[in-house]
Amino acid sequence: MSEKMDTSDTNESAKSSSDDGNQVNLAEESNKEILPGYATFDDFVK
């Protein structure tokens, strides 16, 4: 896996980061609805 990351170009890496961000946002919103009151990923980042 590390070798694949090292050989990927910047455009591919940027796209992957953007896709991951979208997935995190969807999961975070879902967690807020299912587990209200629990700390979210955003709380740990801040």
N, CA, C, O and CB atoms as a CASP TS submission, in Angstrom:
PFRMAT TS
TARGET T0000
AUTHOR 0000-0000-0000
METHOD Language model
MODEL 1
PARENT N/A
ATOM      1  N   MET     1       0.829  -1.204   0.000  1.00  0.00           N
ATOM      2  CA  MET     1       0.000   0.000   0.000  1.00  0.00           C
ATOM      3  C   MET     1       0.870   1.263   0.000  1.00  0.00           C
ATOM      4  O   MET     1       0.597   2.215  -0.731  1.00  0.00           O
ATOM      5  CB  MET     1      -0.941   0.001   1.220  1.00  0.00           C
ATOM      6  N   SER     2       1.907   1.257   0.820  1.00  0.00           N
ATOM      7  CA  SER     2       2.782   2.429   0.903  1.00  0.00           C
ATOM      8  C   SER     2       3.451   2.694  -0.452  1.00  0.00           C
ATOM      9  O   SER     2       3.641   3.846  -0.843  1.00  0.00           O
ATOM     10  CB  SER     2       3.856   2.228   2.004  1.00  0.00           C
ATOM     11  N   GLU     3       3.805   1.615  -1.163  1.00  0.00           N
ATOM     12  CA  GLU     3       4.446   1.793  -2.467  1.00  0.00           C
ATOM     13  C   GLU     3       3.477   2.465  -3.436  1.00  0.00           C
ATOM     14  O   GLU     3       3.876   3.337  -4.208  1.00  0.00           O
ATOM     15  CB  GLU     3       4.924   0.434  -3.036  1.00  0.00           C
ATOM     16  N   LYS     4       2.229   2.070  -3.399  1.00  0.00           N
ATOM     17  CA  LYS     4       1.237   2.662  -4.303  1.00  0.00           C
ATOM     18  C   LYS     4       1.059   4.147  -3.992  1.00  0.00           C
ATOM     19  O   LYS     4       0.930   4.961  -4.907  1.00  0.00           O
ATOM     20  CB  LYS     4      -0.120   1.921  -4.188  1.00  0.00           C
ATOM     21  N   MET     5       1.052   4.499  -2.722  1.00  0.00           N
ATOM     22  CA  MET     5       0.906   5.897  -2.336  1.00  0.00           C
ATOM     23  C   MET     5       2.100   6.718  -2.811  1.00  0.00           C
ATOM     24  O   MET     5       1.938   7.843  -3.284  1.00  0.00           O
ATOM     25  CB  MET     5       0.750   6.019  -0.816  1.00  0.00           C
ATOM     26  N   ASP     6       3.303   6.149  -2.685  1.00  0.00           N
ATOM     27  CA  ASP     6       4.510   6.859  -3.081  1.00  0.00           C
ATOM     28  C   ASP     6       4.550   7.132  -4.582  1.00  0.00           C
ATOM     29  O   ASP     6       5.083   8.155  -5.013  1.00  0.00           O
ATOM     30  CB  ASP     6       5.731   6.068  -2.668  1.00  0.00           C
ATOM     31  N   THR     7       3.997   6.233  -5.371  1.00  0.00           N
ATOM     32  CA  THR     7       4.070   6.376  -6.819  1.00  0.00           C
ATOM     33  C   THR     7       2.880   7.133  -7.410  1.00  0.00           C
ATOM     34  O   THR     7       2.886   7.444  -8.601  1.00  0.00           O
ATOM     35  CB  THR     7       4.166   5.019  -7.454  1.00  0.00           C
ATOM     36  N   SER     8       1.867   7.433  -6.609  1.00  0.00           N
ATOM     37  CA  SER     8       0.697   8.149  -7.133  1.00  0.00           C
ATOM     38  C   SER     8       1.044   9.617  -7.351  1.00  0.00           C
ATOM     39  O   SER     8       1.818  10.206  -6.597  1.00  0.00           O
ATOM     40  CB  SER     8      -0.512   8.016  -6.167  1.00  0.00           C
ATOM     41  N   ASP     9       0.456  10.196  -8.399  1.00  0.00           N
ATOM     42  CA  ASP     9       0.744  11.604  -8.681  1.00  0.00           C
ATOM     43  C   ASP     9      -0.112  12.520  -7.784  1.00  0.00           C
ATOM     44  O   ASP     9      -1.030  12.058  -7.106  1.00  0.00           O
ATOM     45  CB  ASP     9       0.484  11.919 -10.182  1.00  0.00           C
ATOM     46  N   THR    10       0.205  13.808  -7.795  1.00  0.00           N
ATOM     47  CA  THR    10      -0.468  14.754  -6.900  1.00  0.00           C
ATOM     48  C   THR    10      -1.962  14.869  -7.222  1.00  0.00           C
ATOM     49  O   THR    10      -2.780  14.974  -6.308  1.00  0.00           O
ATOM     50  CB  THR    10       0.196  16.135  -6.997  1.00  0.00           C
ATOM     51  N   ASN    11      -2.321  14.850  -8.480  1.00  0.00           N
ATOM     52  CA  ASN    11      -3.736  14.960  -8.843  1.00  0.00           C
ATOM     53  C   ASN    11      -4.536  13.787  -8.297  1.00  0.00           C
ATOM     54  O   ASN    11      -5.649  13.964  -7.802  1.00  0.00           O
ATOM     55  CB  ASN    11      -3.894  15.037 -10.362  1.00  0.00           C
ATOM     56  N   GLU    12      -3.975  12.608  -8.387  1.00  0.00           N
ATOM     57  CA  GLU    12      -4.654  11.409  -7.897  1.00  0.00           C
ATOM     58  C   GLU    12      -4.792  11.474  -6.373  1.00  0.00           C
ATOM     59  O   GLU    12      -5.825  11.098  -5.820  1.00  0.00           O
ATOM     60  CB  GLU    12      -3.882  10.130  -8.321  1.00  0.00           C
ATOM     61  N   SER    13      -3.748  11.951  -5.706  1.00  0.00           N
ATOM     62  CA  SER    13      -3.778  12.070  -4.248  1.00  0.00           C
ATOM     63  C   SER    13      -4.820  13.091  -3.814  1.00  0.00           C
ATOM     64  O   SER    13      -5.551  12.868  -2.849  1.00  0.00           O
ATOM     65  CB  SER    13      -2.394  12.464  -3.709  1.00  0.00           C
ATOM     66  N   ALA    14      -4.888  14.208  -4.525  1.00  0.00           N
ATOM     67  CA  ALA    14      -5.847  15.254  -4.186  1.00  0.00           C
ATOM     68  C   ALA    14      -7.272  14.738  -4.339  1.00  0.00           C
ATOM     69  O   ALA    14      -8.135  15.025  -3.509  1.00  0.00           O
ATOM     70  CB  ALA    14      -5.631  16.495  -5.069  1.00  0.00           C
ATOM     71  N   LYS    15      -7.516  13.975  -5.401  1.00  0.00           N
ATOM     72  CA  LYS    15      -8.849  13.429  -5.619  1.00  0.00           C
ATOM     73  C   LYS    15      -9.215  12.450  -4.501  1.00  0.00           C
ATOM     74  O   LYS    15     -10.343  12.461  -4.009  1.00  0.00           O
ATOM     75  CB  LYS    15      -8.927  12.732  -6.992  1.00  0.00           C
ATOM     76  N   SER    16      -8.273  11.615  -4.106  1.00  0.00           N
ATOM     77  CA  SER    16      -8.523  10.654  -3.035  1.00  0.00           C
ATOM     78  C   SER    16      -8.842  11.373  -1.731  1.00  0.00           C
ATOM     79  O   SER    16      -9.750  10.973  -1.002  1.00  0.00           O
ATOM     80  CB  SER    16      -7.313   9.729  -2.849  1.00  0.00           C
ATOM     81  N   SER    17      -8.099  12.430  -1.441  1.00  0.00           N
ATOM     82  CA  SER    17      -8.332  13.192  -0.210  1.00  0.00           C
ATOM     83  C   SER    17      -9.721  13.801  -0.227  1.00  0.00           C
ATOM     84  O   SER    17     -10.416  13.794   0.790  1.00  0.00           O
ATOM     85  CB  SER    17      -7.268  14.294  -0.036  1.00  0.00           C
ATOM     86  N   SER    18     -10.133  14.328  -1.373  1.00  0.00           N
ATOM     87  CA  SER    18     -11.447  14.947  -1.494  1.00  0.00           C
ATOM     88  C   SER    18     -12.547  13.911  -1.286  1.00  0.00           C
ATOM     89  O   SER    18     -13.530  14.174  -0.593  1.00  0.00           O
ATOM     90  CB  SER    18     -11.602  15.622  -2.865  1.00  0.00           C
ATOM     91  N   ASP    19     -12.381  12.741  -1.885  1.00  0.00           N
ATOM     92  CA  ASP    19     -13.377  11.674  -1.736  1.00  0.00           C
ATOM     93  C   ASP    19     -13.476  11.225  -0.281  1.00  0.00           C
ATOM     94  O   ASP    19     -14.571  10.995   0.231  1.00  0.00           O
ATOM     95  CB  ASP    19     -13.025  10.475  -2.638  1.00  0.00           C
ATOM     96  N   ASP    20     -12.333  11.103   0.377  1.00  0.00           N
ATOM     97  CA  ASP    20     -12.322  10.690   1.781  1.00  0.00           C
ATOM     98  C   ASP    20     -13.056  11.714   2.637  1.00  0.00           C
ATOM     99  O   ASP    20     -13.801  11.357   3.550  1.00  0.00           O
ATOM    100  CB  ASP    20     -10.875  10.507   2.284  1.00  0.00           C
ATOM    101  N   GLY    21     -12.836  12.992   2.332  1.00  0.00           N
ATOM    102  CA  GLY    21     -13.482  14.053   3.086  1.00  0.00           C
ATOM    103  C   GLY    21     -14.999  13.954   2.973  1.00  0.00           C
ATOM    104  O   GLY    21     -15.716  14.135   3.957  1.00  0.00           O
ATOM    105  N   ASN    22     -15.483  13.664   1.762  1.00  0.00           N
ATOM    106  CA  ASN    22     -16.929  13.533   1.573  1.00  0.00           C
ATOM    107  C   ASN    22     -17.477  12.366   2.387  1.00  0.00           C
ATOM    108  O   ASN    22     -18.538  12.479   3.002  1.00  0.00           O
ATOM    109  CB  ASN    22     -17.263  13.343   0.084  1.00  0.00           C
ATOM    110  N   GLN    23     -16.767  11.262   2.392  1.00  0.00           N
ATOM    111  CA  GLN    23     -17.206  10.095   3.161  1.00  0.00           C
ATOM    112  C   GLN    23     -17.255  10.420   4.652  1.00  0.00           C
ATOM    113  O   GLN    23     -18.191  10.019   5.342  1.00  0.00           O
ATOM    114  CB  GLN    23     -16.270   8.896   2.908  1.00  0.00           C
ATOM    115  N   VAL    24     -16.261  11.138   5.147  1.00  0.00           N
ATOM    116  CA  VAL    24     -16.217  11.501   6.570  1.00  0.00           C
ATOM    117  C   VAL    24     -17.413  12.373   6.925  1.00  0.00           C
ATOM    118  O   VAL    24     -18.049  12.181   7.961  1.00  0.00           O
ATOM    119  CB  VAL    24     -14.896  12.238   6.911  1.00  0.00           C
ATOM    120  N   ASN    25     -17.716  13.343   6.044  1.00  0.00           N
ATOM    121  CA  ASN    25     -18.846  14.231   6.310  1.00  0.00           C
ATOM    122  C   ASN    25     -20.153  13.451   6.372  1.00  0.00           C
ATOM    123  O   ASN    25     -20.977  13.695   7.254  1.00  0.00           O
ATOM    124  CB  ASN    25     -18.935  15.318   5.237  1.00  0.00           C
ATOM    125  N   LEU    26     -20.351  12.522   5.454  1.00  0.00           N
ATOM    126  CA  LEU    26     -21.571  11.717   5.450  1.00  0.00           C
ATOM    127  C   LEU    26     -21.662  10.877   6.713  1.00  0.00           C
ATOM    128  O   LEU    26     -22.725  10.778   7.326  1.00  0.00           O
ATOM    129  CB  LEU    26     -21.621  10.814   4.209  1.00  0.00           C
ATOM    130  N   ALA    27     -20.555  10.278   7.095  1.00  0.00           N
ATOM    131  CA  ALA    27     -20.540   9.438   8.294  1.00  0.00           C
ATOM    132  C   ALA    27     -20.793  10.278   9.536  1.00  0.00           C
ATOM    133  O   ALA    27     -21.499   9.848  10.448  1.00  0.00           O
ATOM    134  CB  ALA    27     -19.199   8.695   8.420  1.00  0.00           C
ATOM    135  N   GLU    28     -20.219  11.471   9.572  1.00  0.00           N
ATOM    136  CA  GLU    28     -20.387  12.352  10.727  1.00  0.00           C
ATOM    137  C   GLU    28     -21.854  12.752  10.883  1.00  0.00           C
ATOM    138  O   GLU    28     -22.395  12.711  11.988  1.00  0.00           O
ATOM    139  CB  GLU    28     -19.499  13.608  10.585  1.00  0.00           C
ATOM    140  N   GLU    29     -22.493  13.135   9.789  1.00  0.00           N
ATOM    141  CA  GLU    29     -23.905  13.514   9.845  1.00  0.00           C
ATOM    142  C   GLU    29     -24.752  12.327  10.308  1.00  0.00           C
ATOM    143  O   GLU    29     -25.682  12.488  11.098  1.00  0.00           O
ATOM    144  CB  GLU    29     -24.391  14.019   8.463  1.00  0.00           C
ATOM    145  N   SER    30     -24.422  11.146   9.813  1.00  0.00           N
ATOM    146  CA  SER    30     -25.153   9.939  10.197  1.00  0.00           C
ATOM    147  C   SER    30     -24.982   9.660  11.687  1.00  0.00           C
ATOM    148  O   SER    30     -25.940   9.306  12.375  1.00  0.00           O
ATOM    149  CB  SER    30     -24.674   8.732   9.369  1.00  0.00           C
ATOM    150  N   ASN    31     -23.753   9.822  12.180  1.00  0.00           N
ATOM    151  CA  ASN    31     -23.484   9.588  13.600  1.00  0.00           C
ATOM    152  C   ASN    31     -24.247  10.563  14.481  1.00  0.00           C
ATOM    153  O   ASN    31     -24.721  10.186  15.553  1.00  0.00           O
ATOM    154  CB  ASN    31     -21.991   9.697  13.882  1.00  0.00           C
ATOM    155  N   LYS    32     -24.371  11.811  14.046  1.00  0.00           N
ATOM    156  CA  LYS    32     -25.093  12.816  14.830  1.00  0.00           C
ATOM    157  C   LYS    32     -26.560  12.425  14.979  1.00  0.00           C
ATOM    158  O   LYS    32     -27.171  12.657  16.022  1.00  0.00           O
ATOM    159  CB  LYS    32     -24.975  14.205  14.170  1.00  0.00           C
ATOM    160  N   GLU    33     -27.115  11.833  13.931  1.00  0.00           N
ATOM    161  CA  GLU    33     -28.528  11.441  13.978  1.00  0.00           C
ATOM    162  C   GLU    33     -28.720  10.189  14.833  1.00  0.00           C
ATOM    163  O   GLU    33     -29.677  10.094  15.602  1.00  0.00           O
ATOM    164  CB  GLU    33     -29.066  11.196  12.555  1.00  0.00           C
ATOM    165  N   ILE    34     -27.808   9.235  14.694  1.00  0.00           N
ATOM    166  CA  ILE    34     -27.949   7.963  15.407  1.00  0.00           C
ATOM    167  C   ILE    34     -27.512   8.076  16.867  1.00  0.00           C
ATOM    168  O   ILE    34     -28.155   7.510  17.752  1.00  0.00           O
ATOM    169  CB  ILE    34     -27.136   6.878  14.709  1.00  0.00           C
ATOM    170  N   LEU    35     -26.425   8.801  17.122  1.00  0.00           N
ATOM    171  CA  LEU    35     -25.905   8.910  18.488  1.00  0.00           C
ATOM    172  C   LEU    35     -25.804  10.374  18.938  1.00  0.00           C
ATOM    173  O   LEU    35     -24.700  10.896  19.084  1.00  0.00           O
ATOM    174  CB  LEU    35     -24.528   8.236  18.584  1.00  0.00           C
ATOM    175  N   PRO    36     -26.930  11.029  19.155  1.00  0.00           N
ATOM    176  CA  PRO    36     -26.879  12.424  19.599  1.00  0.00           C
ATOM    177  C   PRO    36     -26.240  12.531  20.983  1.00  0.00           C
ATOM    178  O   PRO    36     -26.512  11.708  21.856  1.00  0.00           O
ATOM    179  CB  PRO    36     -28.292  13.035  19.619  1.00  0.00           C
ATOM    180  N   GLY    37     -25.394  13.540  21.185  1.00  0.00           N
ATOM    181  CA  GLY    37     -24.756  13.702  22.482  1.00  0.00           C
ATOM    182  C   GLY    37     -23.365  13.096  22.530  1.00  0.00           C
ATOM    183  O   GLY    37     -22.564  13.455  23.393  1.00  0.00           O
ATOM    184  N   TYR    38     -23.067  12.186  21.618  1.00  0.00           N
ATOM    185  CA  TYR    38     -21.722  11.594  21.587  1.00  0.00           C
ATOM    186  C   TYR    38     -20.759  12.500  20.826  1.00  0.00           C
ATOM    187  O   TYR    38     -21.168  13.219  19.914  1.00  0.00           O
ATOM    188  CB  TYR    38     -21.757  10.188  20.939  1.00  0.00           C
ATOM    189  N   ALA    39     -19.497  12.465  21.195  1.00  0.00           N
ATOM    190  CA  ALA    39     -18.492  13.274  20.514  1.00  0.00           C
ATOM    191  C   ALA    39     -18.348  12.808  19.066  1.00  0.00           C
ATOM    192  O   ALA    39     -18.333  11.608  18.792  1.00  0.00           O
ATOM    193  CB  ALA    39     -17.131  13.194  21.249  1.00  0.00           C
ATOM    194  N   THR    40     -18.245  13.753  18.153  1.00  0.00           N
ATOM    195  CA  THR    40     -18.068  13.419  16.745  1.00  0.00           C
ATOM    196  C   THR    40     -16.601  13.578  16.358  1.00  0.00           C
ATOM    197  O   THR    40     -15.794  14.081  17.140  1.00  0.00           O
ATOM    198  CB  THR    40     -18.967  14.308  15.851  1.00  0.00           C
ATOM    199  N   PHE    41     -16.265  13.144  15.149  1.00  0.00           N
ATOM    200  CA  PHE    41     -14.886  13.263  14.662  1.00  0.00           C
ATOM    201  C   PHE    41     -14.438  14.726  14.694  1.00  0.00           C
ATOM    202  O   PHE    41     -13.278  15.020  14.984  1.00  0.00           O
ATOM    203  CB  PHE    41     -14.761  12.692  13.223  1.00  0.00           C
ATOM    204  N   ASP    42     -15.367  15.641  14.393  1.00  0.00           N
ATOM    205  CA  ASP    42     -15.054  17.064  14.363  1.00  0.00           C
ATOM    206  C   ASP    42     -14.609  17.557  15.741  1.00  0.00           C
ATOM    207  O   ASP    42     -13.729  18.412  15.842  1.00  0.00           O
ATOM    208  CB  ASP    42     -16.269  17.866  13.880  1.00  0.00           C
ATOM    209  N   ASP    43     -15.208  17.023  16.791  1.00  0.00           N
ATOM    210  CA  ASP    43     -14.857  17.441  18.154  1.00  0.00           C
ATOM    211  C   ASP    43     -13.392  17.102  18.473  1.00  0.00           C
ATOM    212  O   ASP    43     -12.721  17.851  19.183  1.00  0.00           O
ATOM    213  CB  ASP    43     -15.796  16.764  19.182  1.00  0.00           C
ATOM    214  N   PHE    44     -12.907  15.987  17.954  1.00  0.00           N
ATOM    215  CA  PHE    44     -11.533  15.583  18.213  1.00  0.00           C
ATOM    216  C   PHE    44     -10.541  16.435  17.414  1.00  0.00           C
ATOM    217  O   PHE    44      -9.423  16.687  17.864  1.00  0.00           O
ATOM    218  CB  PHE    44     -11.348  14.103  17.878  1.00  0.00           C
ATOM    219  N   VAL    45     -10.960  16.868  16.234  1.00  0.00           N
ATOM    220  CA  VAL    45     -10.077  17.685  15.393  1.00  0.00           C
ATOM    221  C   VAL    45      -9.886  19.065  16.012  1.00  0.00           C
ATOM    222  O   VAL    45      -8.783  19.611  15.989  1.00  0.00           O
ATOM    223  CB  VAL    45     -10.650  17.815  13.962  1.00  0.00           C
ATOM    224  N   LYS    46     -10.952  19.625  16.561  1.00  0.00           N
ATOM    225  CA  LYS    46     -10.880  20.957  17.174  1.00  0.00           C
ATOM    226  C   LYS    46     -10.201  20.871  18.487  1.00  0.00           C
ATOM    227  O   LYS    46     -10.038  21.884  19.166  1.00  0.00           O
ATOM    228  CB  LYS    46     -12.256  21.573  17.344  1.00  0.00           C
TER
END
